[in-house]
Amino acid sequence: MSTGTTPAPEPLRIGNASGFYGDRFDALREMLTDGPLDVLTGDYLAELTMLILGRDRAKDPTRSYATTFLRQLEDTLGLAVERGVRIVTNAGGLNPAGLADAVRALAERLGLPVRVAHVEGDDLLGARDWGPGVVSANAYLGGGGIAECLRGGADVVVTGRVTDAALVTGPAAAHFGWAADAWDPLAGAVVAGHVLECGTQATGGNYAFFTEISDLRHLGFPLAEIHPDGSAVITKHPGTGGAVTVGTVTAQLLYETAGARYPGPDVTARLDSVRLTQDGPDRVRIHGVRGEAPPPTLKAGLTRLGGHRNEVVFVLTGLDINAKAARVRDQMDTALAKRRPAEVRWTLARTDHHDADVQEEASALLRLVVRDRDPDTVGRAVSGAAVELALASIPGFHLTAPPGKATPYGVFEAAYVPRDDVPHIAVLADGTRTAIPPAPDAEELRPADEPPLPPPLDSGPTRRAPLGLVAGARSGDKGGSANIGVWVRTDDAWRWLVHTLTPDRLRELLPETAGLPVTRHQLPHLRALNFTVDGLLGEGVAAQARFDPQAKAVGEWLRSRHLDIPEALL
């Protein structure tokens, strides 16, 4: 007998099998075989990847896409067809049409009935003069083209530069029939997409409290169960390694984001509205997400060749480390005086220990990095000068490796272009070309109002201890800026953290940030602070301006720093 109720629709299960170009090769097969999915995504593009593909295109315009993806499909495309799993990927890089043709050829060779579509329009290299040395200029498109390709019956959708979250918003919008101004559901899908985009970072990879995760040997990749209202459950296939907890999801939510408003071409998601709830073992529910109209401009990523660089690392052992460093620097400065590179950077890492039992532990590292537009200035002129000191410098002189030739380095820049100036084209499997209009409304991006501070934690005895005993952190890069997300796990710890970790305190704890603009954002529902440090990474990851060029470990450096922590929290 009918109860008169309509059963809730099944969620859309979207998995991820790649967080970057070079991620685990077998992940595509594992995600197809370890459990049920409706859509499988792969994220292959990053700022550095676009530079690499741009240089590839200069050599061979027919390539410049992520060839790894094509090799992964060799023995998995049949599985996807058999199981009815659609594949959506940005592996098209700078040539999505070329990769789509290659996938069609592969399907034909394998005798598989696969409909392949692609999205184009992001490539703006020829749209204007971007200046000297630019090898790629690509707008970040939203999920509309992906949705149109899926509605047109595609089994595989290949894109170029879209936002990472578009790989989830597109399939979700197509499946649930969301309107283009369904801001809240779209924002929920953006948040779920941001959690999935870096693969196993959502299941315990690079996690601050990694010792709490029992199985880190072979992490499972994440998936999201998307519901019609845009809420989602982040989980993974049963029996796979790692863990999905409020902590692992929080860490990924903070990765490479900034303020409470997270803008994109489809929607601006309010990260200050996100609620996370443990929904069972390896299940975290994302709900309460609110969205707003996106900005009237699209971000475009530009990569250019910035010049050439070289690097020499001198090993200083035993006594008088500072004096030895000064002597080597003076000798190299003298040798380079006639042809001095445009940029010369020295850093001394005091990795040496007093009265060490192991020679390596008695040694410090003196690093020289030079940059110049002229490869000869930073090539043999630098390497030769370093080698010639072998018998004429400090006692114990040696290098970590023989110095090499000058190598080119790249620079990433962000530009913003009116969205109406960027074509967004869905090329369906039958060749039909459909223009995708921008979102139906737009709002200029503005900072969110900072929420009121909670009452400070009652005073009590404190102990000098590392911040990491009570707080997790995750850091990353956005161009030349570093982002550091810091979160705690109790309300009392939040009351202490939000009053203690100010921008000035951050600069004290991380002296390399002194003098740089530091912006702090509060996310109370996540018990988190997100800091943006402008300029810490120079001209971005490809320029390799510092020891940790992507700021991957800045958060762990911060957690290792000591400050006065209430004993009640320890």
C-alpha positions as CSV (number, residue, x, y, z in Angstrom):
1,M,0.0,0.0,0.0
2,S,1.3,3.4,-0.9
3,T,2.2,5.7,2.0
4,G,1.7,8.8,-0.1
5,T,5.3,9.9,0.4
6,T,7.9,10.4,-2.3
7,P,11.2,8.8,-1.5
8,A,14.2,11.2,-1.4
9,P,16.2,11.2,-4.6
10,E,19.5,9.3,-4.5
11,P,22.5,11.5,-4.1
12,L,24.9,12.0,-7.0
13,R,28.2,10.2,-6.2
14,I,31.2,12.2,-7.6
15,G,34.7,10.9,-7.0
16,N,38.1,12.3,-7.6
17,A,41.1,10.4,-9.0
18,S,43.7,13.1,-9.4
19,G,44.8,16.2,-7.4
20,F,47.7,17.2,-9.7
21,Y,49.6,16.3,-12.8
22,G,51.7,13.4,-11.5
23,D,49.3,12.0,-8.8
24,R,48.9,8.3,-8.2
25,F,48.6,6.6,-11.6
26,D,46.4,3.7,-10.4
27,A,43.9,6.0,-8.7
28,L,41.5,6.0,-11.8
29,R,41.3,2.2,-11.7
30,E,41.0,2.1,-8.0
31,M,38.1,4.6,-7.9
32,L,36.2,2.6,-10.6
33,T,36.7,-0.8,-9.0
34,D,36.5,-0.1,-5.2
35,G,32.9,1.1,-5.0
36,P,30.0,2.7,-6.9
37,L,30.2,6.1,-8.6
38,D,28.2,8.2,-11.0
39,V,30.9,10.6,-12.0
40,L,34.7,10.5,-11.7
41,T,36.7,13.6,-11.9
42,G,40.4,14.3,-12.3
43,D,42.2,17.6,-11.6
44,Y,45.5,17.9,-13.4
45,L,46.1,21.6,-13.6
46,A,48.0,24.0,-11.3
47,E,49.9,27.3,-11.8
48,L,53.2,25.5,-12.5
49,T,51.5,22.9,-14.7
50,M,50.2,25.7,-17.0
51,L,53.7,27.0,-17.5
52,I,55.0,23.5,-18.3
53,L,52.2,23.0,-20.8
54,G,52.8,26.4,-22.3
55,R,56.4,25.5,-22.9
56,D,55.3,22.1,-24.4
57,R,52.9,23.9,-26.8
58,A,55.8,26.1,-28.0
59,K,57.6,22.9,-29.1
60,D,54.5,20.9,-30.3
61,P,51.1,22.7,-30.6
62,T,49.3,19.4,-31.0
63,R,50.1,18.3,-27.5
64,S,50.1,20.6,-24.4
65,Y,47.6,18.4,-22.5
66,A,48.1,15.9,-19.6
67,T,49.2,12.8,-21.5
68,T,49.1,10.8,-18.2
69,F,45.3,10.9,-18.3
70,L,45.3,9.3,-21.8
71,R,47.6,6.5,-20.5
72,Q,45.3,6.0,-17.5
73,L,42.3,5.5,-19.8
74,E,44.1,2.7,-21.7
75,D,42.9,0.0,-19.3
76,T,40.1,1.9,-17.4
77,L,37.9,3.4,-20.2
78,G,36.2,0.0,-20.6
79,L,35.5,-0.2,-16.9
80,A,33.9,3.2,-16.9
81,V,31.6,2.3,-19.8
82,E,30.7,-1.0,-18.1
83,R,29.8,0.6,-14.8
84,G,28.1,3.7,-16.3
85,V,30.5,6.1,-14.8
86,R,31.0,9.5,-16.6
87,I,34.4,11.0,-16.5
88,V,35.0,14.8,-16.2
89,T,38.6,16.1,-16.3
90,N,40.6,19.3,-16.9
91,A,43.4,17.3,-18.3
92,G,42.9,19.0,-21.7
93,G,45.2,21.7,-20.4
94,L,46.0,24.1,-23.3
95,N,44.5,21.8,-25.9
96,P,41.2,20.2,-24.8
97,A,40.1,19.6,-28.4
98,G,43.3,17.7,-29.0
99,L,42.8,15.5,-25.9
100,A,39.1,14.9,-26.8
101,D,40.2,13.7,-30.3
102,A,42.8,11.4,-28.7
103,V,40.2,9.9,-26.3
104,R,37.9,9.3,-29.3
105,A,40.7,7.5,-31.1
106,L,41.4,5.4,-28.1
107,A,37.8,4.5,-27.7
108,E,37.6,3.5,-31.3
109,R,40.7,1.4,-31.0
110,L,39.3,-0.4,-28.0
111,G,35.9,-0.8,-29.7
112,L,34.0,1.1,-27.0
113,P,30.9,3.3,-27.7
114,V,32.1,6.4,-25.9
115,R,30.7,9.9,-26.5
116,V,33.4,12.5,-25.9
117,A,32.7,16.3,-25.5
118,H,34.9,19.1,-24.6
119,V,34.8,22.7,-23.3
120,E,36.9,25.5,-24.8
121,G,37.1,29.3,-24.7
122,D,39.4,29.7,-21.7
123,D,42.6,30.2,-23.8
124,L,43.1,34.0,-24.0
125,L,46.7,34.0,-25.2
126,G,45.8,35.6,-28.6
127,A,43.1,37.9,-27.2
128,R,45.4,40.7,-26.4
129,D,49.0,41.6,-25.9
130,W,49.8,40.3,-22.4
131,G,53.4,41.5,-22.5
132,P,56.8,39.8,-23.2
133,G,57.4,36.2,-22.3
134,V,53.8,35.1,-21.7
135,V,53.4,31.5,-22.7
136,S,49.8,30.9,-21.4
137,A,46.8,33.1,-20.6
138,N,43.8,31.2,-19.5
139,A,40.5,32.3,-17.8
140,Y,39.0,30.2,-15.1
141,L,35.7,29.0,-16.5
142,G,32.8,27.7,-14.4
143,G,30.8,24.5,-14.7
144,G,28.2,25.6,-17.2
145,G,30.0,24.1,-20.2
146,I,30.5,20.8,-18.4
147,A,26.8,20.7,-17.5
148,E,25.9,21.3,-21.1
149,C,28.1,18.5,-22.4
150,L,26.7,16.1,-19.9
151,R,23.1,17.1,-20.7
152,G,24.1,16.4,-24.3
153,G,24.9,12.8,-23.5
154,A,28.7,12.9,-23.1
155,D,30.4,10.0,-21.4
156,V,33.7,11.8,-21.1
157,V,34.1,15.6,-20.8
158,V,37.5,17.2,-21.3
159,T,38.1,20.8,-20.3
160,G,41.0,23.2,-20.3
161,R,41.4,25.8,-17.4
162,V,38.2,25.7,-15.4
163,T,38.0,26.3,-11.6
164,D,38.8,23.1,-9.8
165,A,35.3,23.2,-8.2
166,A,33.7,23.4,-11.7
167,L,34.5,19.7,-12.1
168,V,31.8,19.1,-9.4
169,T,29.4,22.0,-9.9
170,G,29.0,21.1,-13.6
171,P,27.9,17.5,-13.1
172,A,25.7,18.4,-10.1
173,A,23.9,21.2,-12.0
174,A,23.3,18.9,-14.9
175,H,22.0,16.1,-12.7
176,F,19.7,18.1,-10.5
177,G,18.6,20.7,-13.0
178,W,19.7,23.6,-10.9
179,A,19.0,27.1,-12.4
180,A,22.0,29.3,-13.1
181,D,21.1,31.5,-10.1
182,A,20.5,28.7,-7.6
183,W,23.2,30.3,-5.5
184,D,23.0,28.1,-2.3
185,P,23.0,24.7,-4.1
186,L,25.8,25.9,-6.4
187,A,27.8,27.2,-3.4
188,G,27.4,23.8,-1.6
189,A,28.7,22.1,-4.7
190,V,31.7,24.5,-4.8
191,V,32.6,23.7,-1.3
192,A,32.3,19.9,-2.0
193,G,34.4,20.4,-5.1
194,H,37.1,22.3,-3.2
195,V,37.3,19.4,-0.7
196,L,37.7,16.9,-3.5
197,E,40.0,18.8,-5.8
198,C,43.3,17.9,-4.0
199,G,42.5,14.2,-3.8
200,T,43.9,12.4,-0.7
201,Q,44.4,15.7,1.2
202,A,40.7,15.2,2.1
203,T,41.4,11.6,3.4
204,G,44.3,12.2,5.7
205,G,47.1,13.3,3.3
206,N,49.3,16.1,4.5
207,Y,47.2,16.2,7.7
208,A,48.5,18.0,10.8
209,F,47.3,15.3,13.2
210,F,48.6,12.5,11.0
211,T,49.5,10.3,13.9
212,E,45.8,9.9,14.7
213,I,45.2,8.2,11.4
214,S,45.9,4.5,11.6
215,D,46.4,3.6,7.9
216,L,48.4,6.1,5.8
217,R,50.1,3.5,3.6
218,H,47.8,3.8,0.7
219,L,45.2,6.5,1.1
220,G,41.8,6.2,-0.6
221,F,40.7,9.0,-2.8
222,P,37.6,11.0,-1.7
223,L,34.1,11.1,-3.1
224,A,31.1,13.4,-2.4
225,E,27.5,12.4,-2.2
226,I,25.8,15.5,-3.5
227,H,22.1,16.1,-2.6
228,P,19.6,18.2,-4.5
229,D,19.9,21.1,-2.1
230,G,23.7,21.3,-2.6
231,S,24.5,19.7,0.8
232,A,27.0,16.8,0.6
233,V,28.7,14.0,2.5
234,I,32.4,13.6,1.9
235,T,33.5,10.0,2.2
236,K,35.6,7.3,0.5
237,H,35.2,3.8,-0.8
238,P,34.9,1.2,2.0
239,G,38.1,-0.5,3.0
240,T,40.5,2.1,1.5
241,G,43.2,3.8,3.6
242,G,43.1,7.0,5.4
243,A,40.2,8.6,7.1
244,V,37.5,11.2,6.5
245,T,36.9,13.3,9.6
246,V,35.8,16.8,10.4
247,G,39.5,17.6,10.9
248,T,40.6,16.3,7.5
249,V,37.8,18.1,5.7
250,T,38.4,21.3,7.7
251,A,42.1,21.2,6.7
252,Q,41.3,20.9,3.0
253,L,38.6,23.7,3.2
254,L,41.3,26.1,4.4
255,Y,43.8,25.1,1.7
256,E,44.5,27.9,-0.7
257,T,41.5,30.0,0.3
258,A,41.4,33.4,1.8
259,G,38.4,35.3,3.2
260,A,34.8,34.3,4.0
261,R,33.8,35.1,0.4
262,Y,35.2,32.5,-2.0
263,P,34.6,33.8,-5.5
264,G,34.2,31.8,-8.7
265,P,32.5,32.1,-12.1
266,D,29.4,30.2,-11.0
267,V,28.8,31.6,-7.6
268,T,30.5,33.2,-4.6
269,A,30.4,30.7,-1.8
270,R,30.3,32.0,1.8
271,L,32.9,29.9,3.6
272,D,31.7,31.5,6.9
273,S,28.4,29.7,6.5
274,V,29.9,26.2,6.1
275,R,28.9,23.6,8.8
276,L,30.6,20.3,9.2
277,T,29.2,17.3,11.0
278,Q,30.6,13.8,11.5
279,D,27.9,11.7,9.9
280,G,29.4,8.3,10.8
281,P,32.8,6.6,10.2
282,D,34.6,8.2,7.3
283,R,31.5,10.4,6.5
284,V,31.5,14.2,7.0
285,R,28.3,16.1,6.1
286,I,28.7,19.6,4.6
287,H,25.6,21.7,5.1
288,G,24.3,25.3,5.6
289,V,26.3,26.7,2.7
290,R,25.1,30.0,1.4
291,G,25.9,31.5,-2.0
292,E,25.9,34.9,-3.6
293,A,26.1,36.1,-7.2
294,P,29.6,35.8,-8.6
295,P,31.9,38.8,-9.5
296,P,31.5,40.5,-12.9
297,T,35.0,39.5,-13.8
298,L,36.8,36.2,-14.4
299,K,40.2,35.5,-13.1
300,A,42.8,34.7,-15.7
301,G,46.1,33.0,-15.0
302,L,49.1,34.2,-16.9
303,T,52.4,32.3,-17.0
304,R,55.6,33.7,-18.5
305,L,59.2,33.0,-18.6
306,G,60.9,35.2,-16.1
307,G,64.5,34.5,-16.9
308,H,67.1,32.0,-15.8
309,R,68.3,30.8,-12.4
310,N,71.0,28.7,-10.8
311,E,71.6,27.4,-7.3
312,V,74.6,26.2,-5.3
313,V,74.5,24.8,-1.8
314,F,77.7,24.9,0.2
315,V,78.2,22.6,3.2
316,L,79.7,24.2,6.3
317,T,80.8,21.7,9.0
318,G,81.8,22.0,12.6
319,L,83.1,25.1,14.2
320,D,82.8,28.8,13.2
321,I,79.8,28.3,11.0
322,N,79.0,32.0,10.7
323,A,82.6,32.9,9.9
324,K,82.7,30.2,7.3
325,A,79.5,31.5,5.7
326,A,80.9,35.0,5.6
327,R,84.2,33.8,4.0
328,V,82.3,31.8,1.2
329,R,80.0,34.8,0.5
330,D,82.9,37.2,0.3
331,Q,84.8,34.9,-2.1
332,M,81.7,34.4,-4.4
333,D,80.9,38.1,-4.3
334,T,84.4,38.8,-5.5
335,A,84.2,36.2,-8.2
336,L,80.9,37.6,-9.5
337,A,81.8,41.3,-9.3
338,K,82.5,41.6,-13.0
339,R,79.3,40.0,-14.1
340,R,76.9,40.2,-11.2
341,P,73.5,38.6,-11.7
342,A,70.4,40.8,-11.3
343,E,69.3,38.9,-8.2
344,V,71.6,37.3,-5.6
345,R,70.0,35.6,-2.6
346,W,71.9,33.9,0.2
347,T,70.3,31.8,3.0
348,L,72.0,30.0,5.8
349,A,70.2,27.0,7.3
350,R,71.6,26.2,10.7
351,T,71.0,22.5,10.5
352,D,74.1,21.8,12.5
353,H,74.1,20.4,16.1
354,H,76.6,21.0,18.9
355,D,79.0,18.1,19.5
356,A,77.2,15.9,16.9
357,D,77.8,12.2,16.7
358,V,77.0,12.2,12.9
359,Q,78.9,14.3,10.5
360,E,75.7,15.4,8.6
361,E,74.3,16.6,11.9
362,A,77.4,18.8,12.4
363,S,76.8,20.6,9.1
364,A,74.9,23.7,8.1
365,L,73.8,24.6,4.5
366,L,74.6,27.9,2.8
367,R,72.4,28.3,-0.2
368,L,73.1,30.7,-3.1
369,V,70.3,31.4,-5.6
370,V,70.9,33.7,-8.6
371,R,68.6,35.0,-11.3
372,D,69.1,37.0,-14.4
373,R,67.6,37.2,-17.9
374,D,70.9,36.3,-19.4
375,P,71.5,32.5,-19.0
376,D,75.3,33.0,-19.3
377,T,75.4,35.3,-16.3
378,V,73.9,32.7,-14.0
379,G,75.3,29.6,-15.8
380,R,79.0,28.8,-16.0
381,A,80.0,32.1,-14.5
382,V,78.4,31.0,-11.2
383,S,79.0,27.3,-11.3
384,G,82.6,27.8,-12.3
385,A,83.2,30.3,-9.5
386,A,81.9,27.8,-6.9
387,V,83.9,24.9,-8.2
388,E,87.1,26.9,-8.3
389,L,86.8,27.4,-4.5
390,A,87.3,23.7,-3.9
391,L,90.9,24.0,-2.8
392,A,90.9,27.7,-1.9
393,S,88.2,28.3,0.6
394,I,87.1,27.2,4.1
395,P,88.2,24.0,5.8
396,G,86.0,21.1,4.9
397,F,84.7,22.8,1.8
398,H,82.2,20.8,-0.3
399,L,78.9,21.1,-2.1
400,T,75.7,19.1,-1.8
401,A,75.9,18.4,-5.6
402,P,78.0,19.6,-8.5
403,P,76.5,23.0,-9.7
404,G,74.7,22.8,-13.0
405,K,73.7,25.0,-15.9
406,A,71.3,27.9,-15.8
407,T,67.7,26.8,-16.0
408,P,64.7,28.9,-17.1
409,Y,62.1,29.8,-14.4
410,G,58.5,31.0,-14.7
411,V,56.3,33.6,-13.2
412,F,52.6,33.3,-12.5
413,E,50.3,36.4,-12.6
414,A,46.6,36.8,-12.0
415,A,44.6,39.2,-14.3
416,Y,40.9,39.9,-14.2
417,V,38.9,40.3,-17.4
418,P,35.2,41.1,-17.9
419,R,33.3,37.9,-18.1
420,D,31.5,39.0,-21.3
421,D,34.8,39.1,-23.0
422,V,35.5,35.4,-22.5
423,P,33.9,32.8,-24.7
424,H,32.6,29.7,-22.9
425,I,31.9,27.0,-25.5
426,A,30.5,23.5,-25.0
427,V,31.5,21.3,-27.9
428,L,29.1,18.3,-27.7
429,A,29.9,14.8,-28.8
430,D,28.1,15.3,-32.2
431,G,30.2,18.5,-32.8
432,T,27.4,20.9,-31.9
433,R,28.9,24.1,-30.4
434,T,26.9,25.8,-27.7
435,A,27.8,29.2,-26.2
436,I,27.4,29.2,-22.4
437,P,26.1,32.6,-21.0
438,P,27.6,34.0,-17.9
439,A,25.8,33.7,-14.6
440,P,22.5,35.8,-14.7
441,D,23.6,38.2,-12.0
442,A,26.9,39.6,-10.7
443,E,28.0,41.4,-7.5
444,E,31.3,43.2,-7.0
445,L,33.4,41.2,-4.6
446,R,33.8,42.9,-1.2
447,P,35.2,41.7,2.1
448,A,32.8,40.1,4.5
449,D,32.1,41.8,7.8
450,E,34.2,40.3,10.5
451,P,32.1,38.4,13.0
452,P,32.1,39.6,16.7
453,L,34.8,38.0,18.8
454,P,33.7,35.4,21.4
455,P,34.5,36.1,25.0
456,P,38.2,35.5,25.8
457,L,39.1,32.3,27.6
458,D,39.3,32.8,31.4
459,S,42.8,33.5,32.5
460,G,44.7,30.7,34.2
461,P,48.1,29.1,34.4
462,T,49.9,28.8,31.1
463,R,52.8,26.7,29.8
464,R,55.3,27.5,27.0
465,A,54.6,24.9,24.3
466,P,54.3,24.5,20.6
467,L,51.1,25.9,19.0
468,G,50.6,22.5,17.3
469,L,49.7,20.8,20.5
470,V,46.3,22.5,20.3
471,A,46.0,23.7,16.7
472,G,46.1,22.2,13.2
473,A,47.3,24.1,10.2
474,R,47.5,23.8,6.4
475,S,49.2,26.2,4.1
476,G,49.6,26.7,0.4
477,D,50.2,29.2,-2.4
478,K,48.3,31.6,-4.6
479,G,50.7,33.3,-6.9
480,G,53.2,35.1,-4.8
481,S,51.0,35.0,-1.7
482,A,50.9,32.3,1.0
483,N,47.8,31.1,2.8
484,I,47.9,29.7,6.3
485,G,44.8,28.1,7.7
486,V,44.8,27.4,11.4
487,W,42.0,25.6,13.3
488,V,41.2,24.1,16.7
489,R,38.9,21.4,17.8
490,T,37.1,22.8,20.9
491,D,35.1,26.0,21.7
492,D,37.5,26.9,24.5
493,A,40.5,26.5,22.2
494,W,38.8,28.8,19.7
495,R,38.2,31.5,22.3
496,W,41.9,31.4,23.1
497,L,43.1,31.2,19.4
498,V,41.0,34.0,18.0
499,H,42.3,36.4,20.7
500,T,45.9,35.2,20.6
501,L,46.9,34.6,17.0
502,T,46.7,38.1,15.5
503,P,48.5,39.3,12.4
504,D,51.2,40.9,14.6
505,R,51.6,37.7,16.6
506,L,51.9,35.7,13.4
507,R,54.7,38.0,12.3
508,E,56.5,37.4,15.6
509,L,56.2,33.7,15.3
510,L,57.2,33.6,11.6
511,P,59.9,36.3,11.3
512,E,60.1,35.7,7.5
513,T,56.7,37.4,7.3
514,A,57.8,40.6,9.1
515,G,57.2,43.6,6.9
516,L,54.8,41.8,4.7
517,P,51.0,42.5,4.5
518,V,49.2,39.9,6.6
519,T,45.4,39.6,6.4
520,R,43.4,37.6,8.9
521,H,40.0,36.1,8.3
522,Q,37.7,34.5,10.9
523,L,35.6,31.4,10.2
524,P,33.9,30.7,13.5
525,H,31.8,27.7,12.4
526,L,35.0,26.0,11.5
527,R,36.9,27.3,14.6
528,A,39.4,28.5,12.1
529,L,41.5,31.5,11.1
530,N,42.8,32.0,7.6
531,F,45.8,34.2,7.0
532,T,47.1,35.6,3.7
533,V,50.7,36.7,3.6
534,D,51.3,38.7,0.4
535,G,54.7,38.5,-1.2
536,L,56.1,35.7,0.8
537,L,56.6,33.6,-2.3
538,G,58.0,36.3,-4.5
539,E,56.8,35.8,-8.1
540,G,55.2,32.4,-7.4
541,V,56.1,28.7,-7.3
542,A,57.7,28.6,-10.7
543,A,60.2,31.3,-9.7
544,Q,61.3,29.2,-6.7
545,A,61.9,32.3,-4.6
546,R,62.4,30.5,-1.3
547,F,63.3,27.2,0.3
548,D,59.6,26.1,0.3
549,P,58.3,27.7,-2.9
550,Q,54.7,26.6,-2.5
551,A,54.4,27.4,1.2
552,K,53.5,23.8,1.8
553,A,55.2,23.6,5.2
554,V,54.7,27.1,6.5
555,G,51.7,25.9,8.5
556,E,53.9,23.2,10.1
557,W,56.5,25.8,10.9
558,L,53.9,27.8,12.6
559,R,52.7,24.8,14.6
560,S,56.2,24.2,15.8
561,R,56.6,27.7,17.3
562,H,56.3,28.1,21.1
563,L,54.0,30.5,22.9
564,D,52.2,30.6,26.2
565,I,49.2,28.3,26.0
566,P,46.6,27.8,28.8
567,E,47.3,24.6,30.6
568,A,43.6,23.8,30.5
569,L,44.0,23.3,26.7
570,L,47.0,21.1,26.9
